[in-house]
């Protein structure tokens, strides 16, 4: 009887674990994800070059107005073998780098002063608002009058073009630094200069990078214009001389050099961002 009682108690309903069903939820934000398509980019670029080559080879557009890409590359190779390209590229790069570096240093200093101190802000804001809209190439004749014919006016006009995007970006970066960080630094006993060095400078690095990217593009534009006046070397001088002599292939080589320099500087700044601003990557 005892065994039957035990059997009766064991024969009750068994406790089975509840069954779980998997529910697939559709991601409604997938359209916001920007996928990279390197093969499509490469294929479209090659297709444009092939179309360009065909248009020129078939004579649909006279080669004087639009030479074939292969002819441009051959002209560039010929200039490369004679060393003429290096002469013009080095002349332009020296002017770009000198004007760019001076403008970056002055732009960062001025942007921090205007953004952090009231008296420099009262002086600097009206001056920037009044001088920024003036086309910098329009100032070149005045710079030649002041500095003479030579390298100084060319470097100065490049520096002026780069200075304004730098100072505006740095000023904006200073104003966008989290005020809680500044108050925390003050509560820990930091003075103004320590706040600038430890809080402001790290906080404005992304805006400095943005200003440098804008500035190098402007520098490439201005160096061409500056070298068309009283210059004997440089990419702008090469383009102007080729245009005067109707050498379209050489003119296109100059434009190709400017494009390659732009790609190189963009790659360089991306690498520098990865080193000095790693939290953005």
JOVENZI-V763953 format. One record per backbone hydrogen bond with DSSP energy under -0.5 kcal/mol. NH is the residue of the N-H (numbers start at 1). CO is the residue of the C=O. E is the energy in kcal/mol with one decimal. If there is no record, write none. Layout:
nh->NH co->CO e->E
nh->NH co->CO e->E
This chain:
nh->5 co->1 e->-2.3
nh->6 co->2 e->-2.1
nh->7 co->3 e->-2.5
nh->8 co->4 e->-2.1
nh->9 co->5 e->-2.1
nh->10 co->6 e->-2.2
nh->11 co->7 e->-1.2
nh->12 co->9 e->-0.9
nh->16 co->14 e->-0.9
nh->24 co->22 e->-0.5
nh->25 co->23 e->-0.7
nh->26 co->24 e->-0.5
nh->28 co->26 e->-0.9
nh->30 co->27 e->-0.9
nh->32 co->29 e->-1.6
nh->33 co->30 e->-1.2
nh->35 co->33 e->-0.9
nh->41 co->37 e->-2.0
nh->42 co->38 e->-2.5
nh->43 co->39 e->-2.7
nh->44 co->40 e->-2.5
nh->45 co->41 e->-2.0
nh->46 co->42 e->-2.5
nh->47 co->43 e->-2.3
nh->48 co->44 e->-2.1
nh->49 co->45 e->-2.1
nh->50 co->46 e->-2.6
nh->51 co->47 e->-2.4
nh->52 co->48 e->-2.5
nh->53 co->49 e->-2.7
nh->54 co->50 e->-2.5
nh->55 co->51 e->-2.6
nh->56 co->52 e->-2.1
nh->57 co->53 e->-2.7
nh->58 co->54 e->-2.5
nh->59 co->56 e->-0.8
nh->60 co->55 e->-1.4
nh->61 co->55 e->-1.1
nh->65 co->62 e->-1.6
nh->66 co->62 e->-2.1
nh->72 co->68 e->-1.9
nh->73 co->69 e->-2.4
nh->74 co->70 e->-2.0
nh->75 co->71 e->-2.2
nh->76 co->72 e->-2.5
nh->77 co->73 e->-2.4
nh->78 co->74 e->-2.2
nh->79 co->75 e->-2.2
nh->80 co->76 e->-2.0
nh->81 co->77 e->-2.1
nh->82 co->78 e->-1.5
nh->83 co->79 e->-0.7
nh->83 co->80 e->-0.5
nh->84 co->79 e->-1.3
nh->85 co->79 e->-1.1
nh->87 co->83 e->-1.4
nh->88 co->84 e->-1.8
nh->89 co->85 e->-2.9
nh->90 co->86 e->-2.5
nh->91 co->87 e->-1.6
nh->92 co->88 e->-2.1
nh->93 co->89 e->-2.9
nh->94 co->90 e->-2.2
nh->95 co->91 e->-1.4
nh->96 co->92 e->-2.6
nh->97 co->93 e->-2.9
nh->98 co->94 e->-1.8
nh->99 co->95 e->-2.2
nh->100 co->96 e->-2.9
nh->101 co->97 e->-2.5
nh->102 co->98 e->-1.9
nh->103 co->99 e->-2.0
nh->104 co->100 e->-2.3
nh->105 co->101 e->-2.2
nh->106 co->102 e->-2.4
nh->107 co->103 e->-2.7
nh->108 co->104 e->-2.3
nh->109 co->105 e->-2.1
nh->110 co->106 e->-2.8
nh->111 co->107 e->-2.5
nh->112 co->108 e->-2.1
nh->113 co->109 e->-2.3
nh->114 co->110 e->-2.8
nh->115 co->111 e->-1.9
nh->116 co->112 e->-1.7
nh->117 co->113 e->-2.2
nh->121 co->117 e->-1.2
nh->122 co->118 e->-2.3
nh->123 co->119 e->-1.8
nh->124 co->120 e->-3.3
nh->125 co->121 e->-2.1
nh->127 co->123 e->-1.0
nh->128 co->124 e->-2.6
nh->129 co->125 e->-2.4
nh->130 co->126 e->-1.8
nh->131 co->127 e->-2.2
nh->132 co->128 e->-2.4
nh->134 co->131 e->-0.9
nh->138 co->135 e->-1.1
nh->139 co->135 e->-0.5
nh->139 co->136 e->-1.1
nh->140 co->137 e->-0.8
nh->143 co->139 e->-2.4
nh->144 co->140 e->-2.5
nh->145 co->141 e->-1.9
nh->146 co->142 e->-2.1
nh->147 co->143 e->-3.5
nh->148 co->144 e->-2.0
nh->150 co->148 e->-0.6
nh->154 co->150 e->-0.6
nh->155 co->151 e->-2.5
nh->156 co->152 e->-2.6
nh->157 co->153 e->-2.3
nh->158 co->154 e->-1.6
nh->159 co->155 e->-2.5
nh->160 co->156 e->-2.6
nh->161 co->157 e->-1.8
nh->162 co->158 e->-1.8
nh->163 co->159 e->-2.3
nh->164 co->160 e->-1.2
nh->165 co->161 e->-0.6
nh->166 co->162 e->-1.5
nh->167 co->163 e->-2.8
nh->168 co->164 e->-2.3
nh->169 co->165 e->-2.0
nh->170 co->166 e->-2.6
nh->171 co->167 e->-2.3
nh->172 co->168 e->-2.2
nh->173 co->169 e->-2.3
nh->174 co->170 e->-2.5
nh->175 co->171 e->-2.0
nh->176 co->172 e->-1.3
nh->177 co->174 e->-1.1
nh->181 co->178 e->-0.8
nh->182 co->178 e->-1.2
nh->183 co->179 e->-2.6
nh->184 co->180 e->-2.4
nh->185 co->181 e->-2.2
nh->186 co->182 e->-2.2
nh->187 co->183 e->-2.4
nh->188 co->184 e->-1.1
nh->189 co->186 e->-1.8
nh->190 co->185 e->-2.3
nh->195 co->191 e->-2.2
nh->196 co->192 e->-2.4
nh->197 co->193 e->-2.1
nh->198 co->194 e->-2.8
nh->199 co->195 e->-2.5
nh->200 co->195 e->-2.3
nh->201 co->196 e->-2.6
nh->203 co->199 e->-1.5
nh->204 co->200 e->-1.8
nh->205 co->201 e->-0.6
nh->205 co->202 e->-0.6
nh->208 co->204 e->-2.4
nh->209 co->205 e->-2.4
nh->210 co->206 e->-2.0
nh->211 co->207 e->-2.4
nh->212 co->208 e->-2.2
nh->213 co->209 e->-2.0
nh->214 co->210 e->-2.1
nh->215 co->211 e->-2.6
nh->216 co->212 e->-2.3
nh->217 co->213 e->-1.2
nh->218 co->214 e->-1.9
nh->219 co->215 e->-2.5
nh->220 co->216 e->-1.9
nh->221 co->217 e->-1.6
nh->222 co->218 e->-2.6
nh->223 co->219 e->-2.3
nh->224 co->220 e->-1.0
nh->225 co->221 e->-1.5
nh->226 co->222 e->-3.1
nh->227 co->223 e->-2.1
nh->228 co->224 e->-0.5
nh->228 co->225 e->-0.9
nh->229 co->226 e->-1.3
nh->230 co->228 e->-0.5
nh->235 co->88 e->-0.6
nh->238 co->234 e->-2.3
nh->239 co->235 e->-2.4
nh->240 co->236 e->-2.4
nh->241 co->237 e->-2.5
nh->242 co->238 e->-2.3
nh->243 co->239 e->-2.1
nh->244 co->240 e->-2.2
nh->245 co->241 e->-1.8
nh->246 co->243 e->-0.9
nh->247 co->242 e->-3.0
nh->248 co->246 e->-1.2
nh->251 co->247 e->-2.0
nh->252 co->248 e->-2.6
nh->253 co->249 e->-1.7
nh->254 co->250 e->-1.9
nh->255 co->251 e->-1.8
nh->256 co->252 e->-2.4
nh->257 co->253 e->-2.3
nh->258 co->254 e->-2.0
nh->259 co->255 e->-2.1
nh->260 co->256 e->-2.5
nh->261 co->257 e->-2.4
nh->262 co->258 e->-2.2
nh->263 co->259 e->-2.2
nh->264 co->260 e->-2.5
nh->265 co->261 e->-2.6
nh->266 co->262 e->-2.1
nh->267 co->263 e->-2.3
nh->268 co->264 e->-2.6
nh->269 co->265 e->-2.5
nh->270 co->266 e->-1.8
nh->271 co->267 e->-2.1
nh->272 co->268 e->-2.3
nh->273 co->269 e->-2.3
nh->274 co->270 e->-1.8
nh->275 co->271 e->-1.3
nh->276 co->272 e->-2.9
nh->277 co->273 e->-2.6
nh->280 co->277 e->-1.6
nh->281 co->278 e->-1.6
